Amino acid sequence: MNDTAVPTPADLLIHSAKLWSDGSYLPHSVLVAKDGAIVALGGDELRDAYDAARVIDAGGGLVTPSFVDSHVHMTQGGIEQLRCDLTECTSAEEVYAEIKAYAAANPDAEWILGGGWRMPQFPGGKPTKEALDELVPDRPAYLINADHHGAWANSLALEAAGITADTPDPEDGRIERDADGNPMGTLQEGAADLVGRVLPEVTDEEIRAGQIAGEKYLFSFGVTGWQEAILGDFLGYEDFTPMFRRLIDEGEIQGRVTGALWVSRGFEGMTIPEFVADLERRREEFGGRGLTINTAKIMVDGVAENETAAMEEPYLKACTCGDSGSGEGNTGLAYFSREELLEVVPLLNERGFNVHFHTIGDRAARYALDAVEQVPAETRAKMRNHIAHIQVVNPEDVGRFAPLNVTANMQALWASYDAQMLDLTVPIMGDERMKWQYLFRSLEKAGTTLACGSDWPVSTPDPWQAIHVAVNRRTPGVTDLPQLLPEEALSLESMLTAYTRGSHELIGIPGGVLEVGEACDLAIADRDPFTADPADIYRTTNVATVLAGEVVYEA
């Protein structure tokens, strides 16, 4: 008589893996999944105990919970990949060549649209309309900066928007001008919307293609869930929420999607209670299965490199824009007054909306913390409020995050000396504030919960690149520049935990740990970076991505 047990059916079995979860290795090398969940963890004995439809040999690579990107613009990134994509250009010459080639390849396009150029590629960070006129002389051209806080327009685009020397700067932005006061072609912050309002409408076909392409791109890096950081009209794009709802209902989008509804500057002419009520309406209309909409996005300020980040003290060089806060010198732009935030944030939390703040400057971070402080403690404890970017934080405010239950949502790839930091930020920041940048380790030591996002298409959505910078405080592959505040480096364990469990929990997505009964959302790396030189973390590559037990990407 044969006493050999019949193997149990399973959907997926991964073996020869270094399994890692929640800060440490697991004492297992085999993982088994069925019906979207992890059903067994163990050693090689599981290989005979289960008959899996799909078997993956991890080859000694690190297997972690999947990554969750808690601040990304997936739809914009996907659409921009399909337009004039300048993100891989490393110089002005490459930017010019790409634009010229794209225009030639698309002779029937009414406008030349796209983006991804970077400020350090141009003198003073300001490309000119004359340069773009030479490349695209026959139709309007409008190209968004990689950081999405500005745009570059040619003469025909400026003309279409009616922008002349007599056009005043909007309250929330700046038209860069030449010595005679004429628009030079670079539009900062809200000024970019002057052209954005006259752009051709983004078609449903473009949005659909962009969202599908964007999801596939995130999958390739081990990202299975994300928070779409702006759902609403912004920078020439109309609200993508209806298409998200449609694609999820049609099964075209598989990832675990959450969204942050855009809190527009000026509240679209409504009172604050009316505006929050309208957000509730949109949540009810579009939220539901596969699309969680329980967050509101407040962009408190701009960015440092164009002097629109809101600072307590003035920048070190003169600028013609911005409110000053104190009335003395340029301290950047706060898109909402402190008083407005003190009113709207408690109301949002009361109505069940977490608040996702964008802050770059120390004044913006303080405004956000002050607003959360106004939320009743019992309500605050139940919310998942978070501050993204946290480039400059006054050390006096570091200890406020944890008591207020505010998560630090890190875009860690930026925490290094690169061309933008050296050429545009250092000269205007000053020695004291340079010591306040990306205080990740200080926040962790103060008990702050950490999570991670990429802000793609501002920067790559590859988590291993951001993890590298957080651990090394250097740009991947760079060894000839000093570390940016090396005392603020995080351990590899801390960063992996933040990008997995921390981000899963922040935006309420299943998984985040490798445990029996948990969702089988995994990222499989080509190596184990814990056993290598930390300077080589960036070489780690995602080779497979698993969502609910299904392989959705394989290198």
HUPE-V137145 format. One record per residue. N is the residue number from 1. SS is DSSP state (helix for helix, strand for strand, loop for the rest). NEAR is the number of other ideal C-beta (glycine too) atoms within 10 Angstrom. D_FIRST is the distance of its C-alpha to the first C-alpha in Angstrom with 1 decimal. Layout:
# HUPE-V137145
<<N;SS;NEAR;D_FIRST> <N;SS;NEAR;D_FIRST>>
This chain:
# HUPE-V137145
<<1;loop;2;0.0> <2;loop;4;3.8> <3;loop;4;6.3> <4;loop;6;9.2> <5;loop;8;11.9> <6;loop;7;13.8> <7;loop;13;17.3> <8;strand;14;20.1> <9;strand;10;22.8> <10;strand;21;26.2> <11;strand;21;29.5> <12;strand;23;30.4> <13;strand;22;29.2> <14;strand;26;31.7> <15;strand;18;30.9> <16;loop;15;33.0> <17;loop;25;35.6> <18;strand;20;38.2> <19;strand;20;38.0> <20;strand;23;41.3> <21;strand;21;42.4> <22;loop;17;45.4> <23;loop;13;47.1> <24;strand;9;44.3> <25;strand;12;41.2> <26;loop;18;37.9> <27;loop;9;35.4> <28;loop;17;32.9> <29;loop;20;32.5> <30;strand;21;30.2> <31;strand;26;31.1> <32;strand;24;29.2> <33;strand;26;31.0> <34;strand;19;30.3> <35;loop;10;33.0> <36;loop;16;35.8> <37;strand;18;34.8> <38;strand;23;33.2> <39;strand;19;29.8> <40;strand;18;28.6> <41;strand;18;30.3> <42;strand;17;28.7> <43;loop;11;27.8> <44;loop;11;25.6> <45;helix;10;22.4> <46;helix;23;23.4> <47;helix;18;23.2> <48;helix;10;19.4> <49;helix;17;19.3> <50;strand;22;21.6> <51;strand;13;21.9> <52;strand;20;25.7> <53;strand;11;28.0> <54;strand;14;30.4> <55;strand;13;29.9> <56;strand;22;33.0> <57;strand;11;33.5> <58;loop;23;36.4> <59;loop;13;37.2> <60;loop;14;38.3> <61;loop;24;40.7> <62;strand;21;41.7> <63;strand;25;40.0> <64;strand;27;42.1> <65;strand;31;42.6> <66;loop;31;44.6> <67;strand;33;48.3> <68;strand;34;50.6> <69;strand;30;54.2> <70;strand;33;56.3> <71;strand;29;59.5> <72;strand;24;59.4> <73;loop;26;61.3> <74;helix;29;58.5> <75;helix;26;60.4> <76;helix;25;63.5> <77;helix;24;61.6> <78;helix;25;59.8> <79;helix;26;63.1> <80;helix;27;65.0> <81;helix;17;62.4> <82;loop;13;63.3> <83;loop;20;67.1> <84;strand;24;69.3> <85;strand;17;66.8> <86;loop;24;68.7> <87;loop;19;66.1> <88;loop;8;65.3> <89;loop;19;69.0> <90;loop;10;70.2> <91;loop;12;74.0> <92;helix;16;76.7> <93;helix;10;76.9> <94;helix;14;73.2> <95;helix;24;73.8> <96;helix;19;76.8> <97;helix;13;75.0> <98;helix;20;72.0> <99;helix;25;74.4> <100;helix;13;76.4> <101;helix;12;73.4> <102;helix;21;71.9> <103;helix;18;75.3> <104;helix;10;75.7> <105;helix;9;72.2> <106;loop;15;72.8> <107;loop;8;76.3> <108;loop;4;75.9> <109;loop;16;74.8> <110;loop;10;77.5> <111;loop;20;76.9> <112;strand;23;75.2> <113;strand;23;72.8> <114;strand;22;70.2> <115;strand;25;70.3> <116;strand;24;68.9> <117;strand;27;72.1> <118;loop;22;72.7> <119;helix;22;75.9> <120;helix;18;76.2> <121;helix;20;76.3> <122;loop;17;79.8> <123;helix;10;83.0> <124;helix;12;83.0> <125;helix;19;79.8> <126;loop;18;81.9> <127;loop;26;81.5> <128;loop;18;84.5> <129;helix;23;85.1> <130;helix;12;87.1> <131;helix;16;84.1> <132;helix;25;82.0> <133;helix;15;84.9> <134;helix;13;84.9> <135;helix;19;81.2> <136;loop;24;81.3> <137;loop;12;84.9> <138;loop;11;84.3> <139;loop;16;82.2> <140;loop;23;81.3> <141;strand;27;78.7> <142;strand;28;77.0> <143;strand;26;74.5> <144;strand;26;72.8> <145;strand;26;72.7> <146;loop;21;69.3> <147;loop;21;69.8> <148;loop;22;70.7> <149;loop;26;73.8> <150;strand;30;76.2> <151;strand;26;76.8> <152;strand;29;78.8> <153;strand;29;80.9> <154;loop;28;83.3> <155;helix;18;86.7> <156;helix;20;85.7> <157;helix;28;83.1> <158;helix;23;85.6> <159;helix;13;88.1> <160;helix;18;85.6> <161;loop;23;85.2> <162;loop;11;88.9> <163;loop;21;88.7> <164;loop;12;92.0> <165;loop;11;94.1> <166;loop;7;95.2> <167;loop;15;91.7> <168;loop;6;91.2> <169;loop;19;88.0> <170;loop;18;85.7> <171;loop;14;85.2> <172;loop;21;81.6> <173;strand;23;82.2> <174;strand;24;84.5> <175;strand;26;85.9> <176;strand;23;86.4> <177;strand;17;89.9> <178;loop;14;92.0> <179;loop;6;95.4> <180;loop;7;97.2> <181;loop;11;94.8> <182;loop;14;93.1> <183;strand;22;89.3> <184;strand;21;87.7> <185;strand;27;84.3> <186;strand;25;82.1> <187;strand;31;81.4> <188;strand;28;79.9> <189;strand;28;77.9> <190;loop;22;79.4> <191;loop;25;81.8> <192;helix;26;78.9> <193;helix;20;78.5> <194;helix;22;82.0> <195;helix;23;80.6> <196;helix;20;77.2> <197;loop;10;78.8> <198;loop;15;80.1> <199;loop;20;77.0> <200;loop;12;75.4> <201;loop;8;72.8> <202;loop;17;69.3> <203;loop;9;67.6> <204;helix;11;64.4> <205;helix;8;63.0> <206;helix;18;63.8> <207;helix;22;62.3> <208;helix;19;59.1> <209;helix;15;58.8> <210;helix;24;59.6> <211;helix;26;57.1> <212;helix;14;54.3> <213;helix;18;55.3> <214;helix;28;55.8> <215;helix;23;52.4> <216;helix;14;50.8> <217;helix;20;53.0> <218;helix;28;51.9> <219;helix;23;48.2> <220;loop;19;48.8> <221;loop;23;49.7> <222;loop;29;46.8> <223;strand;32;48.9> <224;strand;30;47.1> <225;strand;26;49.6> <226;strand;29;53.4> <227;strand;32;56.6> <228;strand;26;59.0> <229;strand;27;62.1> <230;strand;25;64.7> <231;strand;27;64.2> <232;loop;20;67.8> <233;loop;16;70.7> <234;strand;20;71.3> <235;loop;21;73.0> <236;loop;21;73.4> <237;strand;21;69.9> <238;loop;14;69.5> <239;loop;17;66.9> <240;loop;26;63.3> <241;helix;22;61.8> <242;helix;15;61.8> <243;helix;20;60.0> <244;helix;23;57.3> <245;helix;21;56.8> <246;helix;16;56.7> <247;helix;21;54.3> <248;helix;19;51.9> <249;helix;13;52.0> <250;helix;9;51.3> <251;loop;8;48.4> <252;loop;13;50.3> <253;loop;22;50.3> <254;loop;17;47.0> <255;loop;25;48.1> <256;strand;25;48.7> <257;strand;23;52.5> <258;strand;25;55.1> <259;strand;29;58.8> <260;strand;27;62.0> <261;strand;26;64.9> <262;strand;20;68.1> <263;loop;28;70.9> <264;loop;17;73.9> <265;loop;17;77.1> <266;loop;12;79.6> <267;helix;17;77.0> <268;helix;12;78.0> <269;helix;8;81.2> <270;loop;13;79.5> <271;loop;10;79.9> <272;helix;14;77.0> <273;helix;13;75.7> <274;helix;11;76.0> <275;helix;20;74.1> <276;helix;21;71.2> <277;helix;13;71.1> <278;helix;14;70.8> <279;helix;20;67.8> <280;helix;15;66.2> <281;helix;10;66.8> <282;helix;18;65.2> <283;helix;22;62.2> <284;helix;10;61.8> <285;helix;12;62.3> <286;helix;19;59.9> <287;loop;17;57.5> <288;strand;13;54.2> <289;loop;8;50.7> <290;loop;17;50.1> <291;strand;20;53.7> <292;strand;18;54.7> <293;strand;24;58.5> <294;strand;18;59.4> <295;strand;29;61.6> <296;strand;27;65.2> <297;strand;25;66.4> <298;strand;26;69.8> <299;strand;25;71.2> <300;loop;26;73.7> <301;strand;30;75.4> <302;loop;30;75.3> <303;loop;27;74.6> <304;helix;26;76.4> <305;helix;24;77.1> <306;helix;27;79.4> <307;loop;27;80.8> <308;loop;29;79.5> <309;loop;31;77.1> <310;loop;27;78.7> <311;loop;29;80.1> <312;loop;17;82.0> <313;loop;16;84.4> <314;loop;20;85.9> <315;loop;22;84.5> <316;loop;15;86.5> <317;loop;10;88.1> <318;loop;9;89.9> <319;loop;17;88.3> <320;loop;11;89.9> <321;loop;22;87.0> <322;loop;28;85.5> <323;loop;16;86.3> <324;loop;12;87.1> <325;loop;21;85.9> <326;loop;11;88.7> <327;loop;7;91.3> <328;loop;9;91.7> <329;loop;16;90.3> <330;loop;21;87.2> <331;loop;25;84.1> <332;loop;27;82.1> <333;loop;28;80.9> <334;strand;25;79.3> <335;loop;25;78.3> <336;loop;24;78.3> <337;loop;11;80.8> <338;helix;16;79.6> <339;helix;10;80.9> <340;helix;19;78.9> <341;helix;25;75.7> <342;helix;16;76.5> <343;helix;18;76.6> <344;helix;22;73.8> <345;helix;27;71.0> <346;helix;19;71.0> <347;helix;17;71.2> <348;helix;26;68.2> <349;helix;22;66.1> <350;helix;13;67.3> <351;loop;15;66.1> <352;loop;13;62.6> <353;loop;25;63.3> <354;strand;22;62.3> <355;strand;26;64.9> <356;strand;30;64.2> <357;strand;28;67.4> <358;strand;25;68.5> <359;strand;26;70.7> <360;loop;27;72.0> <361;loop;33;75.2> <362;helix;26;75.6> <363;helix;24;77.8> <364;helix;33;75.1> <365;helix;30;72.5> <366;helix;20;74.9> <367;helix;26;75.6> <368;helix;30;71.9> <369;helix;22;71.4> <370;helix;16;74.5> <371;helix;27;73.3> <372;helix;24;69.9> <373;helix;16;71.8> <374;loop;14;73.5> <375;loop;22;70.2> <376;loop;10;69.7> <377;helix;10;67.4> <378;helix;7;64.9> <379;helix;13;64.7> <380;helix;18;64.5> <381;loop;10;61.5> <382;loop;11;59.5> <383;loop;22;60.5> <384;loop;19;59.3> <385;loop;27;62.6> <386;strand;29;62.7> <387;strand;27;65.2> <388;strand;26;64.4> <389;strand;28;66.0> <390;loop;30;67.9> <391;loop;24;69.8> <392;strand;26;72.7> <393;loop;27;72.3> <394;loop;18;75.0> <395;helix;12;73.5> <396;helix;10;75.0> <397;helix;18;72.6> <398;helix;20;69.4> <399;loop;15;68.9> <400;helix;20;69.3> <401;helix;25;66.0> <402;helix;16;63.6> <403;helix;14;65.8> <404;loop;21;66.3> <405;loop;19;62.5> <406;loop;25;63.4> <407;strand;26;60.7> <408;strand;27;61.9> <409;strand;29;60.6> <410;strand;30;61.0> <411;loop;24;61.7> <412;helix;26;61.3> <413;helix;25;61.9> <414;helix;23;65.6> <415;loop;28;65.9> <416;loop;23;67.4> <417;loop;17;70.5> <418;loop;19;70.5> <419;helix;13;73.4> <420;helix;20;73.8> <421;helix;21;73.8> <422;helix;12;76.2> <423;helix;15;78.6> <424;helix;19;78.7> <425;helix;22;77.4> <426;helix;15;78.7> <427;helix;11;82.4> <428;helix;19;82.5> <429;helix;22;80.3> <430;loop;14;82.1> <431;helix;8;80.9> <432;helix;9;80.1> <433;helix;21;78.0> <434;helix;14;76.2> <435;loop;14;74.7> <436;loop;23;73.4> <437;strand;22;71.1> <438;loop;26;67.3> <439;loop;25;67.1> <440;helix;24;63.3> <441;helix;18;62.9> <442;helix;17;65.7> <443;helix;26;64.1> <444;helix;19;60.8> <445;helix;11;62.5> <446;loop;16;64.3> <447;loop;10;61.0> <448;loop;23;61.1> <449;loop;19;57.9> <450;strand;25;57.4> <451;strand;27;56.1> <452;strand;28;56.5> <453;loop;30;57.7> <454;loop;29;59.1> <455;loop;25;61.9> <456;loop;28;60.9> <457;loop;26;62.8> <458;loop;25;65.2> <459;loop;18;62.8> <460;loop;17;59.3> <461;loop;27;56.4> <462;loop;24;54.3> <463;helix;30;53.4> <464;helix;23;53.0> <465;helix;20;56.7> <466;helix;30;57.8> <467;helix;27;55.5> <468;helix;28;57.1> <469;helix;29;60.6> <470;helix;28;59.8> <471;helix;22;58.5> <472;helix;24;61.1> <473;loop;23;64.1> <474;loop;24;64.7> <475;loop;21;64.2> <476;loop;20;61.1> <477;loop;11;62.1> <478;loop;15;65.5> <479;loop;8;66.5> <480;loop;5;70.3> <481;loop;13;71.0> <482;loop;10;70.9> <483;loop;16;68.3> <484;loop;21;69.4> <485;loop;19;69.5> <486;helix;11;66.7> <487;helix;10;66.7> <488;helix;20;65.3> <489;loop;22;62.1> <490;loop;23;58.8> <491;loop;14;55.6> <492;helix;18;52.8> <493;helix;14;50.7> <494;helix;19;53.4> <495;helix;26;53.8> <496;helix;29;50.1> <497;helix;25;49.8> <498;helix;29;52.9> <499;helix;33;51.7> <500;helix;30;48.3> <501;helix;21;48.2> <502;helix;24;52.0> <503;helix;31;52.5> <504;helix;26;49.6> <505;helix;18;51.1> <506;helix;29;54.6> <507;helix;29;54.2> <508;loop;15;51.4> <509;loop;23;48.5> <510;loop;15;44.9> <511;loop;25;43.0> <512;loop;26;44.8> <513;loop;18;42.1> <514;loop;23;38.5> <515;loop;15;36.7> <516;loop;12;33.7> <517;loop;7;35.1> <518;loop;17;38.1> <519;strand;25;39.0> <520;loop;26;37.4> <521;loop;33;40.8> <522;strand;30;40.7> <523;strand;27;42.8> <524;strand;24;41.4> <525;strand;22;43.9> <526;loop;17;44.1> <527;loop;18;44.6> <528;loop;17;44.9> <529;helix;23;48.6> <530;helix;14;48.3> <531;helix;9;47.9> <532;loop;12;50.9> <533;loop;9;54.6> <534;helix;16;55.7> <535;helix;15;58.3> <536;helix;14;55.4> <537;helix;23;53.7> <538;helix;22;55.3> <539;helix;15;53.3> <540;loop;21;50.1> <541;loop;15;48.9> <542;strand;24;46.6> <543;strand;19;43.9> <544;strand;22;41.9> <545;strand;25;42.4> <546;strand;30;39.9> <547;strand;22;41.1> <548;loop;18;38.9> <549;loop;22;35.8> <550;strand;15;37.4> <551;strand;17;38.8> <552;strand;19;42.4> <553;strand;21;43.8> <554;strand;13;42.6> <555;loop;10;44.9>>
